[in-house]
Amino acid sequence: MLILRLVAVLVAIGIAGSLLAFVFTRDRRYLALGWRLFRYAIIVALVFFALLIVERVFVPFV
């Protein structure tokens, strides 16, 4: 769980850094990078929570 929190903080720093780079340079690839990081982070979080739910459902049957 500690590793997941560390990864979440690093992704948040990456998104904030890319948005800050966009504000200073007005280069749209930083904005695209931040959006891509956000989308992948949401997908990974949804998969992680889905696995937690599946574990809660199926563990009592084992």
Backbone torsions as a table, in degrees:
resi	resn	phi	psi	omega
1	MET	NA	-33.1	178.4
2	LEU	-64.4	-38.9	-179.9
3	ILE	-65.4	-40.1	178.4
4	LEU	-64.0	-38.0	177.5
5	ARG	-67.1	-39.9	178.5
6	LEU	-64.0	-43.1	178.0
7	VAL	-63.8	-40.6	178.8
8	ALA	-62.6	-41.8	178.6
9	VAL	-65.9	-41.3	179.2
10	LEU	-65.4	-38.8	177.0
11	VAL	-66.1	-41.0	178.0
12	ALA	-62.9	-40.3	177.1
13	ILE	-65.0	-39.8	178.6
14	GLY	-63.7	-42.5	178.8
15	ILE	-66.0	-45.7	179.5
16	ALA	-63.8	-39.8	178.7
17	GLY	-64.8	-40.2	179.4
18	SER	-69.7	-36.8	176.6
19	LEU	-67.3	-37.5	177.1
20	LEU	-66.9	-40.0	176.7
21	ALA	-63.8	-36.7	176.8
22	PHE	-64.4	-41.5	-178.8
23	VAL	-63.2	-39.2	-177.2
24	PHE	-81.0	-34.5	-174.2
25	THR	-103.9	-19.6	-174.5
26	ARG	58.6	26.5	175.5
27	ASP	-91.4	120.1	-172.2
28	ARG	-69.9	-15.1	179.0
29	ARG	-69.6	-26.7	174.9
30	TYR	-68.7	-37.0	176.7
31	LEU	-66.5	-40.4	177.6
32	ALA	-65.5	-38.8	177.7
33	LEU	-64.2	-43.6	177.7
34	GLY	-62.3	-41.4	178.9
35	TRP	-65.9	-41.2	179.5
36	ARG	-64.6	-43.0	177.0
37	LEU	-60.8	-42.3	-179.9
38	PHE	-63.2	-45.2	-179.7
39	ARG	-62.5	-46.0	-180.0
40	TYR	-65.2	-36.4	178.6
41	ALA	-65.6	-40.1	178.0
42	ILE	-65.5	-42.1	178.9
43	ILE	-62.8	-44.9	179.2
44	VAL	-64.0	-41.1	178.9
45	ALA	-64.2	-41.4	178.9
46	LEU	-65.0	-40.6	177.3
47	VAL	-64.4	-42.4	179.7
48	PHE	-61.6	-46.5	-179.6
49	PHE	-68.8	-33.7	175.7
50	ALA	-63.5	-40.6	177.1
51	LEU	-64.7	-38.3	176.4
52	LEU	-63.1	-41.2	179.3
53	ILE	-66.6	-44.0	178.8
54	VAL	-61.5	-39.4	178.0
55	GLU	-63.3	-42.5	178.9
56	ARG	-63.5	-34.7	-177.4
57	VAL	-76.0	-44.1	-171.1
58	PHE	-92.1	-17.6	-178.9
59	VAL	-65.1	-38.7	179.4
60	PRO	-63.2	-22.3	-179.5
61	PHE	-82.0	-13.3	-176.8
62	VAL	-85.8	NA	NA
